[in-house]
C-alpha cells in the first residue's frame, strides 16, 4: 500500500527552494527549444519508467531513490546552456547540494550521484540501478510523436519509433 511517506526524501527535494529555482530556470531557458525539453514532465517520466523497470527486473533500489534521481538528473542543463558544460557532469554538484536536504545515507547519495553523472554513458555497470536508469532516460522520449524528428541528431536506431519497455 502506498502512503504519504513512500517518497519522503523525494518530496523534500521537490519542495525545496533550490530545486524549484533550477527547474524554473531550466524550463525558462528551454521554453523555445524545438527538440525534446528537459522539464518536469521528462523528469517524472524517467522516474516512472525506471520504477517500472525496477519492479519488472527486481532491482534493489528504493522508490524514493528512483524518483529522486529522475527529478535531479538533468538540472545541469542550466549550466550546459549557459556555459557549455556537459549536463551529466554539471548536474552532479547541483544534485549534491539538493541531496543535503534529505536523509538519504551517504551511500545512497553517492549511488544517486553516480547514476546522474553517467546517465549519458552507454557502458553497462555492475549496478543494475544505473542500467535501468540509463534505459529509462532514453525510453522516456516519444520520438514517433516529435515534431523535431527529422532534425534530431539521434540516430534512427536510437530513436523510439513506438512505445517500448
N, C-alpha and C positions, 0 to 999 in steps of 0.2 A: 504494500500500500504506500502511495506517495503522500508525504506530508510536507508541511512548510519548511522543514529542516533538511530535506534531501539536498538542497542546493545552498546550504548555509554560506559557504565561502564564496560561491558564485554571486550570490546576492550582495555580499559585501563589496564585490568588485563593481557590479552594475550600478550600485547606489552611490559609489564614491565620486567625489568631485573630479578627481584627476582622470578617471576613466571617461567620464562624460565630456570633459574638456577635450581629450584626444579624439573621441568618437565624433563629437560635433565638428571639430576642426577637419577631420578626415572627410566627413560627409560634405562639408562645405567645399573643400579643395577638389573633391571628385564630382561635384554637382553637375558639371557639363561633360563628364567623361563618357565617351561613346562606347567604350569597352566595358567589360564586367567591372562593377564597382565593388569596393571594399567597404561595406557598410554593415549595419546591424543585421540586415537580412542574410547577408553572406555569412557573417559570424555565427548566427544561430543555426543556419542550415548546415554548416560544417559540424557544429556540435551535435546536432540531431542525427546526422548521418553517421558520425563517429560513434555515437551511443548505440545506434542500431548495429553497427559492425561489432562493437564491444560485446553486445548481447549475443549476437549470432556466432561469434568466434570465441566466446568465453574468455575475453582478455581481462587480465587482472588490473583494473583501474576503476576508480570510483566515478560515479556520475558527476560529482562535483568537480573532479579534476578534468573530465572530458569537457564539460561546459565552460569551465574557467579558461581552459586552453583555447577553445574555439572563440571565445569572446575577446581574447587578448592577442591572438596570433598575427593579426595584420595591422595593429595600431601603428607600427613603424612606417606605414605608408606615408604618414605625415612627413617624417624625416626624409623618406625616399623622394617625395615630390619636391620638398624644399632644398635638399642637399645632395640628392643623387645616391644616397647610401642604400644598399640592398635592404628591403624592408624586413626580411627574415632576421638579419643581423640587428637592424635598428629597433625591432620590436622587443628584443631581449631586455635592455635596460628599462624601457617603459614598463614592460610586464613585471620585471623585478621590483620596481618601485611600487606598483599597484599590489603585487602579491604580499608586500609587507603589511598590508592592511588585513590580511587573512590569518587564519590559524593553521594553514597547511604546515606540515612539518618541513624541515629543510630539504629532506629527500624528495618530498612531493613537489616542492617549489622547483628544485633542480630538474626533476623529471619534466615538469611543465615547460620550463625554460629551454631544455634540450629539444623538446618537441617543437617549440616555436622556432628555435634557431635553425633547425634542419627541415622545416616543413616544405621547402622548395627543392630538396635533395632527393634524388631517386634511390639512392643507395639503401638497401634494406638494413634494418637494425636488428639487434638481438631483442630489443624492447618492442614487443608487439603493439604497444600503445602508439609508438612512433609510426609504425607501419600502417595502422588503421587510420591514424590522424592524417597522414600524408594522402592516403586514398580518399578520405572524406573530403579533404580540401579540394581535390580535383573533381570528385563526383558531384560536388555542390553546384557546379556550373551547368546550366541548361543551354549548351551551345546550340542545340537544334532550334531554340526559340530566340536566339540572339540576333538583333539587327546588325551587329558588327561581325557576323560570322565570316564573311568574305574578306574583311580587312584584318581579322585577328591573326596574330603571329603564331598561335598554337598550330601545330601540325595537324593534318587530317586525322592521324592516328591518335593524337592526344585529345582531340575534341570529343565531347559527349554527343553522339548522334541520336541518342534516345536515353530514357531513364534506365539506369543500371545500378546494381549494388552487388 
